[in-house]
Amino acid sequence: MTPDAAALFVTDATTAGTATRGWVVTMTEERAGRDENADALSAFEDMGPVDYIVVEFPGSRFTGHGLPLLVDLVDRGVIRLLDLVFVKKELDGSLTGLVLADLDADGELDLAVFDGVSSGLLGQDDIDEAGAVLEAGSSAGILVYENSWAGPFASALRRGGAQLVASGRVPVQALLASLDAAEQRD
């Protein structure tokens, strides 16, 4: 995420007007008839934590196995997609944007439901940074999403004066390695 956009979620919503113009406009349009600034601030105050993931498809082999589950998470309101971009790292190391299409070549447009998902949070520098970790000849999906399920909890904490000071993820591989190490010690 761009530094300005990242700061938006760490500090407060006062930077919303510059860092995330496209997303704020979308949110404001959803709440037509209200004051734009109040709506933008309210939208951010009610948001859950925002995360991103970069999923690599080695050799650009995309099966589409996770797509129904992603659609289900969105449909149930567990997450809200803010940005979704697909890129391919060419053999020469350059990045090419991929159009949302039938990526698994089964004849169905798997990602049509996500066409146009763009909040403006994901910038070219973010895409380039994600591309740097990809193997040449591979493709990746870059996804920025709100954890909608946590919105009411996060909002209540903010109203009470609390603020998030640290966050992280533990990869499943690290959990498995830790469990294996614990078993070997016993």
C-alpha positions in Angstrom: 0.0 0.0 0.0 1.2 3.5 -0.6 2.7 5.3 2.4 -0.2 7.8 2.5 -2.8 5.1 2.3 -1.0 3.0 5.0 -0.9 6.1 7.2 -4.7 6.5 6.8 -5.3 3.3 8.7 -2.6 3.9 11.3 -3.5 7.4 12.2 -7.0 8.8 11.5 -9.4 9.5 8.7 -8.3 13.1 8.3 -6.0 12.1 5.4 -8.9 10.4 3.5 -9.4 13.3 1.1 -6.0 12.9 -0.5 -4.9 9.3 0.0 -7.9 7.5 -1.2 -9.9 9.8 -3.5 -11.5 7.0 -5.6 -12.6 5.0 -2.6 -14.0 7.9 -0.7 -16.0 9.0 -3.8 -17.5 5.5 -4.0 -18.4 5.5 -0.3 -19.9 8.9 -0.6 -22.0 7.9 -3.5 -23.4 5.0 -1.4 -24.6 7.6 1.1 -26.1 10.2 -1.2 -27.7 13.2 0.4 -25.3 13.5 3.3 -22.3 15.8 3.9 -19.3 14.4 2.0 -16.7 14.9 4.6 -18.8 13.6 7.4 -19.7 10.5 5.3 -16.0 9.8 4.5 -15.0 10.1 8.1 -17.9 7.9 9.2 -17.0 5.3 6.6 -13.5 5.0 7.9 -14.5 5.0 11.6 -16.8 2.1 10.9 -14.2 0.0 9.0 -12.6 -3.1 10.1 -8.9 -3.7 9.7 -7.5 -3.6 6.1 -5.1 -6.3 5.0 -3.4 -7.2 1.7 -2.1 -10.5 0.3 -0.1 -11.4 -2.7 -0.8 -14.9 -4.0 1.7 -16.3 -6.5 0.8 -18.8 -9.2 4.1 -20.5 -10.2 4.4 -20.8 -13.9 1.3 -18.7 -14.2 -0.8 -21.8 -13.6 -4.1 -20.6 -12.3 -6.7 -23.2 -11.4 -9.4 -21.0 -9.9 -9.9 -23.3 -6.9 -10.0 -20.5 -4.4 -12.4 -18.2 -6.3 -15.7 -19.7 -5.1 -14.5 -19.3 -1.5 -13.4 -15.7 -2.1 -16.9 -14.9 -3.6 -18.5 -16.6 -0.6 -16.5 -14.5 1.9 -17.6 -11.3 0.1 -21.2 -12.5 -0.2 -21.4 -13.3 3.5 -19.9 -9.9 4.4 -16.8 -11.4 6.1 -14.5 -9.3 3.9 -15.0 -6.4 1.4 -12.7 -6.2 -1.5 -11.0 -2.9 -2.0 -8.5 -3.7 -4.7 -7.8 -6.7 -6.9 -5.0 -6.7 -9.4 -3.4 -9.5 -11.4 0.1 -9.3 -12.7 2.6 -11.5 -14.5 6.3 -11.3 -14.1 7.9 -11.9 -17.5 11.0 -14.0 -17.9 13.0 -10.8 -18.4 11.7 -9.6 -14.9 9.3 -7.0 -16.2 5.7 -6.8 -14.9 2.6 -7.0 -17.1 -0.9 -6.3 -15.8 -3.4 -9.0 -16.5 -7.0 -8.3 -17.4 -9.7 -10.0 -15.3 -10.6 -12.9 -17.5 -11.0 -16.6 -17.7 -7.6 -17.2 -15.9 -8.2 -20.9 -15.4 -9.2 -21.4 -19.1 -12.4 -23.4 -18.4 -14.5 -21.1 -20.6 -16.2 -19.2 -17.7 -15.3 -15.7 -16.7 -14.5 -16.5 -13.1 -13.6 -13.0 -12.0 -16.4 -11.0 -13.7 -18.0 -10.3 -10.3 -14.8 -8.5 -9.3 -14.4 -6.4 -12.5 -13.7 -2.8 -11.6 -12.8 -3.5 -7.9 -10.4 -0.6 -7.3 -10.3 1.8 -4.3 -7.2 3.6 -5.3 -5.3 2.3 -2.3 -3.1 0.1 -4.4 -0.5 2.1 -6.3 2.0 1.3 -8.9 4.8 1.3 -6.3 2.9 -1.4 -4.4 2.4 -3.5 -7.5 6.1 -3.2 -8.3 7.0 -4.2 -4.7 4.8 -7.2 -5.0 6.3 -8.1 -8.3 9.8 -8.0 -6.8 9.0 -11.1 -4.7 7.6 -13.1 -7.7 9.6 -15.7 -9.6 10.0 -14.9 -13.3 7.3 -16.6 -15.4 4.8 -16.5 -12.5 1.6 -14.6 -12.1 0.1 -13.1 -8.9 -3.1 -11.8 -7.5 -2.8 -8.7 -5.3 -5.7 -8.3 -3.0 -6.5 -5.5 -0.6 -9.5 -6.2 1.6 -11.3 -5.0 4.7 -12.0 -7.5 7.4 -15.7 -6.5 7.6 -16.4 -9.0 10.3 -14.2 -7.0 12.7 -15.7 -3.6 11.8 -18.1 -3.3 14.7 -15.4 -4.4 17.2 -12.7 -2.1 15.8 -15.2 0.8 15.7 -16.2 0.2 19.4 -12.5 0.2 20.4 -11.8 3.4 18.5 -14.8 5.1 20.1 -13.4 4.1 23.5 -10.1 5.7 22.7 -8.1 2.6 21.8 -5.8 2.4 18.9 -4.1 -0.4 17.1 -0.3 -0.3 17.7 0.8 -3.6 16.2 -0.6 -6.3 14.0 0.9 -9.4 12.3 0.3 -12.8 10.7 1.7 -16.1 11.5 2.0 -18.3 8.4 0.6 -21.8 8.7 4.0 -23.2 7.8 5.5 -21.5 10.8 2.8 -22.9 13.1 3.4 -26.4 11.8 7.2 -26.0 12.3 6.6 -24.8 15.8 4.3 -27.7 16.6 6.9 -30.1 15.2 9.6 -28.5 17.3 7.5 -28.8 20.4 6.8 -32.5 19.8 10.5 -33.2 19.3 11.3 -31.5 22.7 8.7 -33.6 24.5 
